[in-house]
Amino acid sequence: MNGRTVLQHFPAGGPRGSWPAEEYAHARRLEGLPAEVVMDLATDTFLVIVRSGEGAVDATA
């Protein structure tokens, strides 16, 4: 276990770059989740995550 829950993933090659991921993370923060965007270099995707111990809920992507 890596101590995070992935809420959603977005392709890094999209024309808007990380914006869709940032917008999704912002919406989750408005709901009270401490969501953040990280880059997964192995899969070339932006991941919206919640680190465990920071209000994480049982969510699936």
Short mmCIF file of the C-alpha atoms (twelve columns), coordinates in Angstrom:
data_MODEL
# 
_entry.id   MODEL 
# 
loop_
_atom_site.group_PDB 
_atom_site.id 
_atom_site.type_symbol 
_atom_site.label_atom_id 
_atom_site.label_alt_id 
_atom_site.label_comp_id 
_atom_site.label_asym_id 
_atom_site.label_seq_id 
_atom_site.Cartn_x 
_atom_site.Cartn_y 
_atom_site.Cartn_z 
_atom_site.pdbx_PDB_model_num 
ATOM 1  C CA . MET A 1  0.000   0.000  0.000   1 
ATOM 2  C CA . ASN A 2  1.386   3.387  -0.939  1 
ATOM 3  C CA . GLY A 3  -0.776  5.476  1.387   1 
ATOM 4  C CA . ARG A 4  -3.008  7.118  -1.194  1 
ATOM 5  C CA . THR A 5  -6.382  6.700  -2.811  1 
ATOM 6  C CA . VAL A 6  -6.638  7.517  -6.517  1 
ATOM 7  C CA . LEU A 7  -9.913  9.302  -7.186  1 
ATOM 8  C CA . GLN A 8  -9.496  9.835  -10.943 1 
ATOM 9  C CA . HIS A 9  -6.863  9.826  -13.673 1 
ATOM 10 C CA . PHE A 10 -6.414  12.021 -16.743 1 
ATOM 11 C CA . PRO A 11 -4.108  11.571 -19.776 1 
ATOM 12 C CA . ALA A 12 -1.135  13.920 -19.703 1 
ATOM 13 C CA . GLY A 13 -1.157  14.277 -23.500 1 
ATOM 14 C CA . GLY A 14 -4.513  16.020 -23.582 1 
ATOM 15 C CA . PRO A 15 -4.740  19.466 -25.218 1 
ATOM 16 C CA . ARG A 16 -5.529  21.130 -21.879 1 
ATOM 17 C CA . GLY A 17 -2.630  19.516 -20.003 1 
ATOM 18 C CA . SER A 18 -3.272  19.180 -16.281 1 
ATOM 19 C CA . TRP A 19 -6.297  21.516 -16.219 1 
ATOM 20 C CA . PRO A 20 -8.964  18.766 -16.190 1 
ATOM 21 C CA . ALA A 21 -7.198  17.082 -13.271 1 
ATOM 22 C CA . GLU A 22 -6.800  20.383 -11.424 1 
ATOM 23 C CA . GLU A 23 -10.484 21.226 -11.956 1 
ATOM 24 C CA . TYR A 24 -11.533 17.787 -10.687 1 
ATOM 25 C CA . ALA A 25 -9.270  18.116 -7.633  1 
ATOM 26 C CA . HIS A 26 -10.652 21.598 -6.929  1 
ATOM 27 C CA . ALA A 27 -14.215 20.260 -6.993  1 
ATOM 28 C CA . ARG A 28 -13.248 17.500 -4.532  1 
ATOM 29 C CA . ARG A 29 -11.625 20.069 -2.235  1 
ATOM 30 C CA . LEU A 30 -14.889 22.030 -2.247  1 
ATOM 31 C CA . GLU A 31 -16.519 18.795 -1.024  1 
ATOM 32 C CA . GLY A 32 -14.032 18.647 1.842   1 
ATOM 33 C CA . LEU A 33 -11.528 16.129 0.497   1 
ATOM 34 C CA . PRO A 34 -7.839  17.121 0.557   1 
ATOM 35 C CA . ALA A 35 -7.396  16.156 -3.106  1 
ATOM 36 C CA . GLU A 36 -4.194  16.887 -4.966  1 
ATOM 37 C CA . VAL A 37 -2.819  16.278 -8.451  1 
ATOM 38 C CA . VAL A 38 0.327   14.244 -9.015  1 
ATOM 39 C CA . MET A 39 2.028   13.083 -12.199 1 
ATOM 40 C CA . ASP A 40 2.532   9.362  -12.798 1 
ATOM 41 C CA . LEU A 41 5.497   9.295  -15.152 1 
ATOM 42 C CA . ALA A 42 5.264   5.537  -15.748 1 
ATOM 43 C CA . THR A 43 1.781   5.826  -17.283 1 
ATOM 44 C CA . ASP A 44 1.974   9.465  -18.476 1 
ATOM 45 C CA . THR A 45 -1.143  10.414 -16.548 1 
ATOM 46 C CA . PHE A 46 -2.186  12.984 -13.986 1 
ATOM 47 C CA . LEU A 47 -3.696  11.362 -10.906 1 
ATOM 48 C CA . VAL A 48 -6.063  13.052 -8.481  1 
ATOM 49 C CA . ILE A 49 -5.266  11.533 -5.110  1 
ATOM 50 C CA . VAL A 50 -6.065  11.761 -1.422  1 
ATOM 51 C CA . ARG A 51 -3.263  10.690 0.872   1 
ATOM 52 C CA . SER A 52 -4.252  8.234  3.593   1 
ATOM 53 C CA . GLY A 53 -4.788  9.765  7.005   1 
ATOM 54 C CA . GLU A 54 -5.996  13.052 5.471   1 
ATOM 55 C CA . GLY A 55 -9.720  12.472 5.308   1 
ATOM 56 C CA . ALA A 56 -9.505  9.730  2.706   1 
ATOM 57 C CA . VAL A 57 -12.720 7.938  1.865   1 
ATOM 58 C CA . ASP A 58 -13.320 4.635  0.128   1 
ATOM 59 C CA . ALA A 59 -13.434 5.914  -3.461  1 
ATOM 60 C CA . THR A 60 -12.632 4.206  -6.729  1 
ATOM 61 C CA . ALA A 61 -11.559 5.701  -10.025 1 
# 
